[in-house]
Amino acid sequence: MPARAAKVDYETWNAEFRKMISDFGESAGEFSAPFSYLGTPRCFVELEGDSRLRRLWFDNSPAAHRLWSFLLSENDRLAAARQAGKKIVGVMKDLGTASILAYAAPEVVAFYPDGAWWIPCVMEMSEGLLRIADAAGFGDEVCPVRATLAAFLNQAHFPIPDLLVAAVGACCDDMSCLIQRLADMDIPLVWWELPYRRGDTAPELVRFVAAELERVRKAVSGLIGRTITDDMLSAAIRKANIVRGLLARIRDLSYGTSPAPFPALETQICEMLAIHFCSDLDECIRVLEDVLRTVEGRVAAGEGVLERDACRVVWVNPVADLRAMNMFEDLGGALAGTEYLFRHALIPIREDRPPLEALAEAALRDPMIGTAEYRARIVIEEARRYRAEGVIISGIPGASHCATEGLVIREEVQRVLGLPVLEISVPPIADALSGQLAARFEGFFDVIRTKRHHG
Amino acid sequence: MDFQTVCTYVPRELLEAFGLEAPRLIPPGTVASESRGEARSGAGACAWCKSALGSADQAGALWVGGATCDQMRRALELAGRASAAGSLIIGVPKTRTAEAEALYEQELRWLASELGRRTGRMLESGPLRQAIEARDDIRARMRAVRTRLSGADFTALVHREETLSAERMIEFLDHYIIPAPRKPGIPVLVAGSPVATAELDWLRLLEDSGLSVVADATCTGDRAVDFSVGITGADDPLEALARAYFRRPPCLFVRPNDEFYAYASRLVGERGVQAVVWRSVRGCDIHALEAPRAARLLGRPLLDLDMSYGDSDSPRIRTRVEAFAESFR
């Protein structure tokens, strides 16, 4: 009998895990597939140094345990892939397109080193990455993604890739500067252009990006010594679409149902899996299927992890400190839509056209390469779809794109929907700001509740 | 309708071919303009964009610029929203492939069609050729006087060129008298963020402190004039314009940015540069984050300055500049 849906603290989460192990009839640490990545939450804290977990609240389902284990074990998976002779491709900045191309070849594992931006949070700065980045000239004025540079320099977090595939263009100056620095490290690197998109995607822009991706295909093919064919690409796209389809259902149920059946932190992780499948596409699908079954079961039973009258909010941008999502929910918020900067990775890729063109189309939906008004439209669509009562724009300190686009999103949301908008800024460890953040959340929810009752 | 350009990757020749005066907005670079701009952009934008947003009379102006860096393209969006007329933003590729060059040409063709739509005129080859030849002439004449000018005087000349029509600039150059001979000093290359109007004082500070700005790799320095379109009779003028602007000494944002360093290194060699002054305005990641590489790749002692517009002549900057100059004596 599964436990009733709830959010639990770290100690309870560990206890639940032990119970889950006995339910599986397995002994701790010796799981066979499909539970090969399952690890005790405590081991990630004590062996890996992921100490932030101690301060978080988690969904109590086995599916959530599996989701977290899958996420936190990625570096081990990459190391194992290298040992097994697989080629490792570091894909940077495009968030969800070039990785599919890499996964077309079974002898390749792709990951986004960009994900290292969460390491200072997860390890509560104990790893010293931001200090290393500072010393390399990437100080506080740069987005926390500077941790990625440091992770390349100290080589303590992920294997150095055999090939870097770097998207530049209209996507992100911070990353572009960071990758330029990596280019000095003698890692084979292919740049590809992700161009500025004014409005709807013009056919000539699709052809241009398809040609750019062709260069990427050649580079990856060169790495493995055989050609990645269109058929291989089409098969990878079909699998990526399975992930995207699962996510669409999970999002609809999680963001569209009151009480919310799955917490904000876990839904954020689910969405992130769309970017590169956490280095194992097949297991990614199984993990998401498990989550979906859990969410469907809870919705059918009317169970949720939050209050039914929680304030429904669209969340814009990923948070550097995961704890902020807990705090948001603890104080009365519930997600009713998101725009985490990789919306394009959630939309199904067309299977009825040549695969590189289909990938190009998908890449060109990237919210970062368009106007701030385009992002605002995504937020407005989310708010309408999931009946949001407000929007929170969570600024990323130092992120060059965040400097101005929050203003446009706020203006558009207020003009079109008349919803209240809260702008906050969340650094990798927001403990020092927790009082201020809490007060701002509470004030914001007061505004929503007042509007709810008095119009 | 007034047209306002904001980036050197928008060829003014193209707007001039439509009979438009399209000055490039050079921000005043004052604390007051930066503060006014911050009210429109938010605190995180770079000082250059804030000062630009805070200085222009935006009502009714159509802003024309390039999606060059994050700050610039989003500032253009904000300016366009503040103005009733909006903005025209062209994509400026960061990679340096033949395909990227073709994309840039495509973007210029889009801009031409938009300008045609808004002015009710067609782009004609004759006026475009004339505009290109006039600007080529201006750039050649500015290059000819370059080595006789101080860094501040040359930047002032570039500022003037960016804001005057071709006709008025030619008239100005016809009567141009070198303001003052360049002071002797340690020959330096200035590079980094563009120099705003009030920052001419900062260039003067360098030159009063014993440095001589013999080369300037900013887009308000040598890079502004170190190219020509060189159109011939057989050329499609728009294609030639796109090729020349794409292949000009590039901004540091290109990837990889080897071409920028090749250009800067050429200046270092040709002009006997002994040191580099690398200056970034607050919030300009493109330049600030590159300083350590610049120090290595240019092979000269480098003074790395991160400045706000209140700093142009501040004791902090003066002390650092003087100490740097002192180290060569």
Chai-1 contact restraints between the chains, C-beta under 6 A:
chainA,res_idxA,chainB,res_idxB,connection_type,confidence,min_distance_angstrom,max_distance_angstrom,comment,restraint_id
A,G137,B,P292,contact,1.0,0.0,6.0,A-B,restraint_1
A,V168,B,K94,contact,1.0,0.0,6.0,A-B,restraint_2
A,V168,B,R255,contact,1.0,0.0,6.0,A-B,restraint_3
A,G169,B,K94,contact,1.0,0.0,6.0,A-B,restraint_4
A,A170,B,A67,contact,1.0,0.0,6.0,A-B,restraint_5
A,D173,B,C69,contact,1.0,0.0,6.0,A-B,restraint_6
A,D173,B,D70,contact,1.0,0.0,6.0,A-B,restraint_7
A,D173,B,D285,contact,1.0,0.0,6.0,A-B,restraint_8
A,D173,B,I286,contact,1.0,0.0,6.0,A-B,restraint_9
A,D174,B,D285,contact,1.0,0.0,6.0,A-B,restraint_10
A,C177,B,D285,contact,1.0,0.0,6.0,A-B,restraint_11
A,C177,B,L289,contact,1.0,0.0,6.0,A-B,restraint_12
A,A183,B,P256,contact,1.0,0.0,6.0,A-B,restraint_13
A,W191,B,T95,contact,1.0,0.0,6.0,A-B,restraint_14
A,W191,B,R255,contact,1.0,0.0,6.0,A-B,restraint_15
A,E193,B,P93,contact,1.0,0.0,6.0,A-B,restraint_16
A,E193,B,T95,contact,1.0,0.0,6.0,A-B,restraint_17
A,E193,B,A100,contact,1.0,0.0,6.0,A-B,restraint_18
A,P195,B,G91,contact,1.0,0.0,6.0,A-B,restraint_19
A,Y196,B,A67,contact,1.0,0.0,6.0,A-B,restraint_20
A,Y196,B,G91,contact,1.0,0.0,6.0,A-B,restraint_21
A,F208,B,L103,contact,1.0,0.0,6.0,A-B,restraint_22
A,A211,B,E99,contact,1.0,0.0,6.0,A-B,restraint_23
A,T371,B,E77,contact,1.0,0.0,6.0,A-B,restraint_24
A,A372,B,E77,contact,1.0,0.0,6.0,A-B,restraint_25
A,S400,B,D70,contact,1.0,0.0,6.0,A-B,restraint_26
A,S400,B,D285,contact,1.0,0.0,6.0,A-B,restraint_27
A,H401,B,D70,contact,1.0,0.0,6.0,A-B,restraint_28
A,A403,B,G42,contact,1.0,0.0,6.0,A-B,restraint_29
A,A403,B,G44,contact,1.0,0.0,6.0,A-B,restraint_30
A,A403,B,A45,contact,1.0,0.0,6.0,A-B,restraint_31
A,T404,B,S41,contact,1.0,0.0,6.0,A-B,restraint_32
A,T404,B,G42,contact,1.0,0.0,6.0,A-B,restraint_33
A,T404,B,A45,contact,1.0,0.0,6.0,A-B,restraint_34
A,T404,B,R74,contact,1.0,0.0,6.0,A-B,restraint_35
A,T404,B,L78,contact,1.0,0.0,6.0,A-B,restraint_36
A,L407,B,G42,contact,1.0,0.0,6.0,A-B,restraint_37
